[in-house]
Amino acid sequence: AEAYLTHWIIEGNTNPATNLLWGPRAQLFDTAGNRRHAGFKTGTTDDFKDVSGMGYIPGSLTVGVWMGNNNQEPMSNALGQGLFSADGPLYLWHDFMDIAINQPWDWNNHAVVPNQDFAKPTGITMANVCRFSGMTPGGCGQTITVPFLDGTVPPVDNVHHADQWHPSGCFDIVQYVSQAGRPQNWINAAAAW
């Protein structure tokens, strides 16, 4: 059951509904246009000498990508100019996987790889939690459904009470970003999240 939780978390990186930054560029589709279940994890060293990513689709293919300079020099770490794992390795993994699983090859018996997911095992409970506190909602308007090991669903959120930033007893990120004087694109991103 613990492995299912790990898969659920890592799959979130390829899902635009749960990861607004990577999800849209990491999601894979089958030949019918349905989103595939897939997981991807990045890794960037502190000194920017190495960037890597590992990804998989359930029941089929796992692929790792490493990028770096062969002379051990760091790659640029300037924002927007450097190479991060969510850039180079993610794009290479995505493009390779899209071709490898959606076209017939010798390795997959000349058939497209079926779109499948790991079955939810016994010992897992799906529960709604507050999107911001992670607690069982007690008046929160924004919830998500998350898997938990049986017996570990968090209690009702009794910490957050209605105030300026928590009008319904739950953190309102859109209100917070708006009142903090952030630009409209930040407000739009907060609303989408």
Wavefront OBJ file of the C-alpha trace (Angstrom):
o trace
v 0.000 0.000 0.000
v 2.891 2.399 0.739
v 4.181 2.012 -2.842
v 0.774 3.118 -4.147
v 1.073 6.368 -2.177
v 4.481 7.018 -3.747
v 3.091 6.331 -7.226
v 0.158 8.679 -6.579
v 2.516 11.494 -5.538
v 4.917 11.023 -8.463
v 2.056 10.686 -10.946
v 0.939 14.137 -9.811
v 3.945 15.580 -11.641
v 2.482 14.485 -14.993
v -1.054 15.639 -14.276
v -2.018 19.242 -15.140
v -4.787 19.113 -12.527
v -2.285 18.626 -9.707
v 0.911 20.198 -11.062
v 0.358 23.480 -12.874
v 4.051 23.962 -13.662
v 5.124 20.584 -15.047
v 1.805 18.834 -15.607
v 0.898 20.327 -18.988
v 4.312 19.572 -20.512
v 4.797 16.231 -18.772
v 1.465 14.580 -19.503
v 1.424 11.692 -21.935
v -1.514 10.628 -24.080
v -2.507 7.339 -25.652
v -3.389 7.100 -29.345
v -7.058 7.863 -28.551
v -6.090 11.138 -26.850
v -6.647 9.981 -23.238
v -4.149 11.098 -20.584
v -1.870 8.226 -19.606
v -1.006 7.381 -16.044
v 2.696 8.142 -15.728
v 5.138 9.237 -13.063
v 8.174 11.508 -13.329
v 10.714 12.702 -10.739
v 13.418 15.296 -11.300
v 16.811 15.876 -9.743
v 19.073 18.930 -10.053
v 22.365 19.048 -8.154
v 23.054 22.113 -6.014
v 26.022 23.078 -8.172
v 24.122 22.585 -11.471
v 26.645 20.047 -12.738
v 23.965 17.408 -13.254
v 20.259 17.347 -14.063
v 18.303 14.137 -14.286
v 14.841 12.696 -14.386
v 13.267 9.270 -14.017
v 9.857 8.437 -15.373
v 7.620 5.455 -16.015
v 4.240 4.291 -17.145
v 2.614 1.551 -15.049
v 3.180 -1.972 -16.292
v 5.556 -1.083 -19.101
v 8.511 1.231 -19.499
v 10.841 3.109 -17.129
v 13.299 5.634 -18.556
v 16.027 7.729 -16.946
v 17.583 10.838 -18.471
v 20.818 12.511 -17.359
v 22.262 15.737 -18.738
v 25.463 17.532 -17.795
v 28.806 18.753 -19.066
v 31.413 16.055 -19.599
v 34.123 18.397 -18.237
v 32.343 18.678 -14.842
v 31.665 22.405 -15.364
v 28.348 23.617 -13.980
v 25.626 24.466 -16.415
v 24.204 27.973 -16.152
v 22.024 28.427 -13.090
v 20.563 31.772 -14.144
v 16.790 31.594 -14.018
v 15.452 31.342 -17.533
v 18.903 30.566 -18.949
v 19.993 27.478 -17.069
v 19.046 23.876 -17.567
v 16.919 22.439 -14.799
v 15.610 18.883 -14.575
v 12.083 20.090 -15.323
v 13.435 21.513 -18.562
v 15.900 19.353 -20.505
v 15.409 15.887 -18.992
v 11.634 16.293 -18.715
v 11.252 17.299 -22.353
v 13.557 14.531 -23.588
v 11.784 11.919 -21.437
v 8.368 13.109 -22.622
v 9.231 13.056 -26.316
v 10.960 9.671 -26.104
v 8.102 8.102 -24.130
v 5.473 9.486 -26.497
v 7.163 7.785 -29.445
v 8.166 4.608 -27.598
v 4.734 3.773 -26.174
v 2.451 4.987 -28.951
v 4.148 3.331 -31.927
v 4.810 -0.337 -32.649
v 8.401 -1.437 -32.015
v 10.215 -4.752 -31.647
v 10.465 -4.308 -27.849
v 6.673 -4.064 -27.430
v 5.725 -6.829 -29.897
v 4.768 -4.285 -32.554
v 1.808 -3.024 -30.532
v 0.967 0.259 -28.886
v 1.458 0.025 -25.109
v -1.959 -0.120 -23.391
v -3.042 2.727 -21.137
v -3.200 1.251 -17.649
v -2.700 2.231 -14.030
v -1.697 0.428 -10.880
v -4.752 -0.934 -9.102
v -5.516 0.658 -5.745
v -4.478 -2.008 -3.231
v -6.254 -2.988 -0.045
v -5.177 -0.822 2.862
v -5.780 2.472 1.013
v -8.568 4.922 1.842
v -9.396 7.817 -0.492
v -10.444 10.923 1.457
v -11.213 14.575 0.756
v -8.849 17.025 2.437
v -8.496 20.788 2.432
v -6.301 21.723 -0.527
v -4.240 24.088 1.640
v -4.067 22.555 5.123
v -4.149 18.859 4.178
v -6.646 18.249 6.988
v -10.158 16.826 6.742
v -12.224 19.875 5.785
v -14.361 21.527 8.403
v -15.742 24.268 6.191
v -13.022 24.513 3.572
v -14.293 25.264 0.103
v -11.368 23.860 -1.881
v -10.766 20.165 -1.398
v -8.850 17.437 -3.189
v -9.138 13.664 -2.953
v -5.983 12.015 -1.643
v -5.053 8.407 -0.792
v -4.119 7.509 2.783
v -3.096 4.315 4.488
v -6.120 2.945 6.328
v -6.389 4.621 9.718
v -4.253 7.656 8.814
v -6.829 10.080 7.403
v -6.146 13.392 9.195
v -8.681 14.777 11.672
v -10.970 17.706 10.966
v -9.039 20.971 10.686
v -9.696 22.739 13.981
v -6.735 25.123 13.670
v -7.905 27.496 10.956
v -10.707 29.856 11.926
v -12.441 32.547 9.896
v -10.332 35.711 9.681
v -8.969 38.065 7.017
v -7.013 35.334 5.174
v -9.332 32.445 5.998
v -12.858 33.769 5.258
v -14.410 30.296 5.512
v -11.887 28.963 7.995
v -9.645 27.879 5.116
v -6.746 29.741 3.535
v -7.905 31.633 0.427
v -4.817 31.932 -1.761
v -6.545 34.078 -4.387
v -7.638 36.599 -1.769
v -4.180 36.571 -0.186
v -2.360 37.161 -3.492
v -4.851 39.875 -4.506
v -4.579 41.761 -1.214
v -0.790 41.440 -1.226
v -0.738 43.611 -4.355
v 0.654 40.953 -6.677
v 0.309 41.271 -10.492
v -2.764 39.905 -12.268
v -0.865 36.928 -13.726
v -0.068 35.825 -10.141
v -3.740 36.123 -9.214
v -4.720 34.107 -12.299
v -2.157 31.407 -11.411
v -3.443 31.278 -7.825
v -7.013 30.903 -9.068
v -5.995 28.101 -11.434
v -4.125 26.301 -8.673
l 1 2 3 4 5 6 7 8 9 10 11 12 13 14 15 16 17 18 19 20 21 22 23 24 25 26 27 28 29 30 31 32 33 34 35 36 37 38 39 40 41 42 43 44 45 46 47 48 49 50 51 52 53 54 55 56 57 58 59 60 61 62 63 64 65 66 67 68 69 70 71 72 73 74 75 76 77 78 79 80 81 82 83 84 85 86 87 88 89 90 91 92 93 94 95 96 97 98 99 100 101 102 103 104 105 106 107 108 109 110 111 112 113 114 115 116 117 118 119 120 121 122 123 124 125 126 127 128 129 130 131 132 133 134 135 136 137 138 139 140 141 142 143 144 145 146 147 148 149 150 151 152 153 154 155 156 157 158 159 160 161 162 163 164 165 166 167 168 169 170 171 172 173 174 175 176 177 178 179 180 181 182 183 184 185 186 187 188 189 190 191 192 193
